[in-house]
Amino acid sequence: MTTITFHSDNTSRQRREAIMFGLLRVAAGINILALVGVCVFLLWNGSPAISWEFLTEPPRRMMTAGGVWPCIVGTFLLAFGAMLIAFPLGVASAVYLHEYGGKGRYTRYLRLGISNLAGVPSVVFGLAFFVTFLGMGVSLLAGVLTLAVLTLPVIINTTEEALRQVPDAWREASLALGATRSQTIARVVLPAAVPGMLTGAILGLARAAGETAAIMFTAAVFYTPKMPDSVFSAVMSLPYHMYVLATAGTEIEKTRPLQYGTALILLVLVLGMNLIAIIIRDRMQRKR
């Protein structure tokens, strides 16, 4: 009787696991189909607007003609600048929390602050702090710092998870051979955790490049034909430009092809930056 009961419980458990895995596969398939559908829709509607003029010239004729070159440059500068600040700061924070912080009260407060930071509206530290309190105005620097703060929790959490995946035996072996703790972290732990750290950078880069609300009052302007000549210059960006074309333009219907074209360029730009980061991560992973 005991054997029969055990076999029945095992069969029931396997059936439940099969059902759950089936539901997960269905959910994953729906997400993939939705992503493919969006990409095909943008490609179908946006490709007619793509031309050399569209890629290399500023907008003209009240946004109904011209291109998006200033927007491409602004989006790249905002995303790349945010990563230059957020990635090293996030990695250093994660290393302290995981390797040095322990489980004390101060570390708990830090983790609570990081969790709360992820939920703070960007207008609080973007418009209120960087633009108004620090007097940066609507500028590239204010936008970069705002996006850096937005992506910081993502990078810290993913980097800390990557550090957890490094076996403790590697740390113990390095210390046993006479290396100091800082040498162990720099030469053993961090190189092994780099692929996971770059995953966080990829996620942060995608978020920074696609943000609209965070830069609306901190960095982006309705129109400027000039390239930024300093960190205190305002810039155009693809997400905000697409928002302007769709909601605030004088002839919205005439700009419809440009809206789809801008969305397609933004998608390609984000995918391109992510692809470069993924290639770098995979090459470093193969060298381990």
TANORMO-V281202 format. One record per residue. N is the residue number from 1. PHI is phi in whole degrees, -180 to 180 (none if undefined). PSI is psi as a letter, one per 20 degrees, with the letter a starting at -180 (NA if undefined). OMEGA is omega in whole degrees, -180 to 180 (* if undefined). Layout:
BEGIN
n->N phi->PHI psi->PSI omega->OMEGA
n->N phi->PHI psi->PSI omega->OMEGA
END
This chain:
BEGIN
n->1 phi->none psi->g omega->-180
n->2 phi->-64 psi->g omega->180
n->3 phi->-65 psi->g omega->180
n->4 phi->-65 psi->g omega->179
n->5 phi->-64 psi->g omega->-180
n->6 phi->-63 psi->g omega->180
n->7 phi->-65 psi->h omega->179
n->8 phi->-66 psi->g omega->178
n->9 phi->-63 psi->g omega->-180
n->10 phi->-65 psi->g omega->179
n->11 phi->-65 psi->g omega->178
n->12 phi->-64 psi->h omega->179
n->13 phi->-65 psi->g omega->179
n->14 phi->-64 psi->h omega->179
n->15 phi->-66 psi->g omega->179
n->16 phi->-65 psi->g omega->178
n->17 phi->-63 psi->g omega->180
n->18 phi->-63 psi->h omega->179
n->19 phi->-65 psi->g omega->-179
n->20 phi->-66 psi->g omega->178
n->21 phi->-66 psi->h omega->176
n->22 phi->-64 psi->g omega->177
n->23 phi->-65 psi->h omega->178
n->24 phi->-65 psi->h omega->178
n->25 phi->-65 psi->h omega->178
n->26 phi->-64 psi->g omega->179
n->27 phi->-61 psi->g omega->178
n->28 phi->-63 psi->g omega->178
n->29 phi->-63 psi->h omega->178
n->30 phi->-64 psi->g omega->179
n->31 phi->-63 psi->g omega->-180
n->32 phi->-65 psi->g omega->179
n->33 phi->-63 psi->g omega->178
n->34 phi->-63 psi->g omega->179
n->35 phi->-63 psi->g omega->179
n->36 phi->-62 psi->g omega->179
n->37 phi->-62 psi->g omega->178
n->38 phi->-63 psi->g omega->-179
n->39 phi->-63 psi->g omega->180
n->40 phi->-65 psi->g omega->179
n->41 phi->-62 psi->g omega->180
n->42 phi->-67 psi->h omega->180
n->43 phi->-65 psi->h omega->-179
n->44 phi->-68 psi->g omega->-176
n->45 phi->-89 psi->h omega->-175
n->46 phi->-94 psi->h omega->-177
n->47 phi->-61 psi->h omega->178
n->48 phi->-62 psi->h omega->-179
n->49 phi->-84 psi->i omega->-176
n->50 phi->-77 psi->p omega->177
n->51 phi->-155 psi->r omega->178
n->52 phi->-63 psi->h omega->177
n->53 phi->-62 psi->g omega->-179
n->54 phi->-64 psi->h omega->-176
n->55 phi->-87 psi->i omega->-171
n->56 phi->-121 psi->i omega->-177
n->57 phi->-120 psi->q omega->175
n->58 phi->-78 psi->r omega->176
n->59 phi->-63 psi->q omega->179
n->60 phi->-139 psi->r omega->175
n->61 phi->53 psi->l omega->179
n->62 phi->58 psi->l omega->176
n->63 phi->72 psi->j omega->-178
n->64 phi->-94 psi->i omega->179
n->65 phi->-148 psi->r omega->-179
n->66 phi->87 psi->b omega->-175
n->67 phi->-137 psi->b omega->-173
n->68 phi->-131 psi->k omega->-177
n->69 phi->-58 psi->g omega->177
n->70 phi->-60 psi->h omega->179
n->71 phi->-69 psi->g omega->178
n->72 phi->-63 psi->g omega->180
n->73 phi->-62 psi->g omega->-180
n->74 phi->-63 psi->g omega->179
n->75 phi->-63 psi->g omega->179
n->76 phi->-64 psi->g omega->-179
n->77 phi->-64 psi->g omega->180
n->78 phi->-65 psi->g omega->-177
n->79 phi->-68 psi->g omega->-178
n->80 phi->-66 psi->g omega->178
n->81 phi->-64 psi->h omega->178
n->82 phi->-62 psi->h omega->179
n->83 phi->-69 psi->h omega->178
n->84 phi->-61 psi->h omega->180
n->85 phi->-90 psi->g omega->-171
n->86 phi->-73 psi->h omega->-174
n->87 phi->-66 psi->g omega->179
n->88 phi->-64 psi->h omega->179
n->89 phi->-66 psi->g omega->179
n->90 phi->-67 psi->g omega->178
n->91 phi->-64 psi->g omega->179
n->92 phi->-62 psi->h omega->179
n->93 phi->-65 psi->g omega->-180
n->94 phi->-66 psi->h omega->178
n->95 phi->-63 psi->g omega->178
n->96 phi->-64 psi->g omega->-177
n->97 phi->-63 psi->g omega->-174
n->98 phi->-88 psi->h omega->-173
n->99 phi->-95 psi->h omega->-175
n->100 phi->-121 psi->h omega->-170
n->101 phi->-68 psi->h omega->-177
n->102 phi->69 psi->b omega->-178
n->103 phi->-123 psi->k omega->-179
n->104 phi->-77 psi->r omega->-177
n->105 phi->-66 psi->h omega->-179
n->106 phi->-62 psi->g omega->179
n->107 phi->-66 psi->h omega->178
n->108 phi->-63 psi->h omega->178
n->109 phi->-64 psi->h omega->178
n->110 phi->-62 psi->g omega->180
n->111 phi->-64 psi->h omega->177
n->112 phi->-63 psi->g omega->178
n->113 phi->-64 psi->h omega->179
n->114 phi->-66 psi->g omega->178
n->115 phi->-64 psi->g omega->179
n->116 phi->-69 psi->h omega->180
n->117 phi->-60 psi->h omega->-180
n->118 phi->-65 psi->h omega->-178
n->119 phi->-104 psi->i omega->-180
n->120 phi->-76 psi->p omega->178
n->121 phi->-60 psi->q omega->-177
n->122 phi->-63 psi->h omega->-179
n->123 phi->-66 psi->h omega->-178
n->124 phi->-69 psi->g omega->-178
n->125 phi->-90 psi->i omega->178
n->126 phi->-81 psi->f omega->-178
n->127 phi->-73 psi->g omega->-174
n->128 phi->-70 psi->g omega->-174
n->129 phi->-92 psi->f omega->-174
n->130 phi->-71 psi->g omega->-175
n->131 phi->-75 psi->g omega->-173
n->132 phi->-91 psi->g omega->-174
n->133 phi->-66 psi->g omega->180
n->134 phi->-84 psi->i omega->175
n->135 phi->71 psi->k omega->180
n->136 phi->-77 psi->h omega->-177
n->137 phi->69 psi->a omega->176
n->138 phi->-75 psi->o omega->-172
n->139 phi->-152 psi->r omega->177
n->140 phi->-60 psi->g omega->-179
n->141 phi->-63 psi->g omega->179
n->142 phi->-63 psi->g omega->179
n->143 phi->-67 psi->g omega->179
n->144 phi->-62 psi->g omega->-180
n->145 phi->-66 psi->h omega->178
n->146 phi->-64 psi->g omega->179
n->147 phi->-67 psi->h omega->178
n->148 phi->-63 psi->g omega->178
n->149 phi->-65 psi->h omega->179
n->150 phi->-64 psi->g omega->-176
n->151 phi->-87 psi->i omega->-176
n->152 phi->-58 psi->g omega->180
n->153 phi->-60 psi->h omega->179
n->154 phi->-62 psi->g omega->-178
n->155 phi->-67 psi->g omega->179
n->156 phi->-63 psi->g omega->-177
n->157 phi->-67 psi->g omega->-179
n->158 phi->-69 psi->h omega->178
n->159 phi->-67 psi->g omega->178
n->160 phi->-64 psi->h omega->177
n->161 phi->-66 psi->h omega->177
n->162 phi->-65 psi->h omega->178
n->163 phi->-66 psi->h omega->178
n->164 phi->-66 psi->h omega->-178
n->165 phi->-77 psi->i omega->178
n->166 phi->-77 psi->p omega->-177
n->167 phi->-60 psi->p omega->177
n->168 phi->-64 psi->h omega->179
n->169 phi->-62 psi->h omega->178
n->170 phi->-67 psi->h omega->178
n->171 phi->-66 psi->g omega->-178
n->172 phi->-64 psi->h omega->179
n->173 phi->-67 psi->g omega->179
n->174 phi->-65 psi->g omega->179
n->175 phi->-66 psi->h omega->179
n->176 phi->-67 psi->h omega->179
n->177 phi->-84 psi->j omega->175
n->178 phi->104 psi->j omega->179
n->179 phi->-74 psi->q omega->175
n->180 phi->-78 psi->r omega->-179
n->181 phi->-65 psi->g omega->180
n->182 phi->-66 psi->h omega->176
n->183 phi->-65 psi->h omega->179
n->184 phi->-63 psi->g omega->-180
n->185 phi->-66 psi->g omega->-175
n->186 phi->-72 psi->h omega->-171
n->187 phi->-105 psi->i omega->-178
n->188 phi->-119 psi->g omega->-172
n->189 phi->-72 psi->g omega->-176
n->190 phi->-63 psi->g omega->177
n->191 phi->-59 psi->h omega->179
n->192 phi->-72 psi->h omega->-177
n->193 phi->-95 psi->i omega->-176
n->194 phi->-57 psi->g omega->179
n->195 phi->-57 psi->g omega->178
n->196 phi->-68 psi->h omega->178
n->197 phi->-66 psi->h omega->178
n->198 phi->-68 psi->h omega->174
n->199 phi->-62 psi->g omega->176
n->200 phi->-63 psi->h omega->178
n->201 phi->-65 psi->h omega->179
n->202 phi->-64 psi->g omega->179
n->203 phi->-63 psi->g omega->179
n->204 phi->-66 psi->h omega->179
n->205 phi->-64 psi->g omega->179
n->206 phi->-63 psi->h omega->180
n->207 phi->-69 psi->g omega->-179
n->208 phi->-64 psi->g omega->-177
n->209 phi->-70 psi->h omega->-176
n->210 phi->-99 psi->j omega->-178
n->211 phi->-73 psi->p omega->175
n->212 phi->-115 psi->g omega->-176
n->213 phi->-62 psi->h omega->-175
n->214 phi->-67 psi->h omega->-177
n->215 phi->-106 psi->i omega->-175
n->216 phi->-60 psi->h omega->-178
n->217 phi->-113 psi->j omega->-176
n->218 phi->-119 psi->h omega->-173
n->219 phi->-138 psi->h omega->-170
n->220 phi->-90 psi->q omega->176
n->221 phi->-124 psi->r omega->-178
n->222 phi->-63 psi->g omega->-178
n->223 phi->-159 psi->p omega->169
n->224 phi->-155 psi->p omega->-177
n->225 phi->-80 psi->i omega->-175
n->226 phi->-92 psi->q omega->173
n->227 phi->-76 psi->q omega->179
n->228 phi->-64 psi->p omega->180
n->229 phi->-104 psi->i omega->175
n->230 phi->-160 psi->r omega->180
n->231 phi->-72 psi->i omega->179
n->232 phi->-99 psi->j omega->176
n->233 phi->-86 psi->q omega->173
n->234 phi->-78 psi->q omega->-177
n->235 phi->-133 psi->r omega->168
n->236 phi->-96 psi->q omega->178
n->237 phi->-143 psi->q omega->-178
n->238 phi->-62 psi->g omega->-180
n->239 phi->-61 psi->g omega->-179
n->240 phi->-71 psi->h omega->178
n->241 phi->-64 psi->g omega->178
n->242 phi->-64 psi->h omega->177
n->243 phi->-63 psi->g omega->180
n->244 phi->-64 psi->g omega->-180
n->245 phi->-61 psi->h omega->-174
n->246 phi->-85 psi->h omega->-172
n->247 phi->-128 psi->h omega->-170
n->248 phi->-120 psi->j omega->-180
n->249 phi->-74 psi->r omega->179
n->250 phi->-80 psi->h omega->180
n->251 phi->-134 psi->m omega->-172
n->252 phi->-64 psi->g omega->-178
n->253 phi->-64 psi->h omega->179
n->254 phi->-68 psi->h omega->-179
n->255 phi->-91 psi->j omega->-177
n->256 phi->-56 psi->g omega->178
n->257 phi->-61 psi->h omega->179
n->258 phi->-68 psi->h omega->177
n->259 phi->-62 psi->g omega->179
n->260 phi->-65 psi->h omega->178
n->261 phi->-64 psi->g omega->177
n->262 phi->-63 psi->g omega->178
n->263 phi->-62 psi->h omega->179
n->264 phi->-66 psi->g omega->178
n->265 phi->-63 psi->g omega->178
n->266 phi->-62 psi->g omega->179
n->267 phi->-61 psi->g omega->-180
n->268 phi->-66 psi->h omega->-180
n->269 phi->-64 psi->g omega->179
n->270 phi->-65 psi->g omega->179
n->271 phi->-63 psi->h omega->179
n->272 phi->-65 psi->g omega->179
n->273 phi->-65 psi->h omega->178
n->274 phi->-66 psi->h omega->-180
n->275 phi->-63 psi->g omega->178
n->276 phi->-62 psi->g omega->179
n->277 phi->-65 psi->h omega->180
n->278 phi->-67 psi->g omega->179
n->279 phi->-63 psi->g omega->178
n->280 phi->-61 psi->g omega->180
n->281 phi->-62 psi->g omega->-178
n->282 phi->-67 psi->h omega->178
n->283 phi->-65 psi->g omega->178
n->284 phi->-68 psi->h omega->179
n->285 phi->-69 psi->h omega->180
n->286 phi->-71 psi->h omega->180
n->287 phi->-80 psi->i omega->-178
n->288 phi->-67 psi->NA omega->*
END
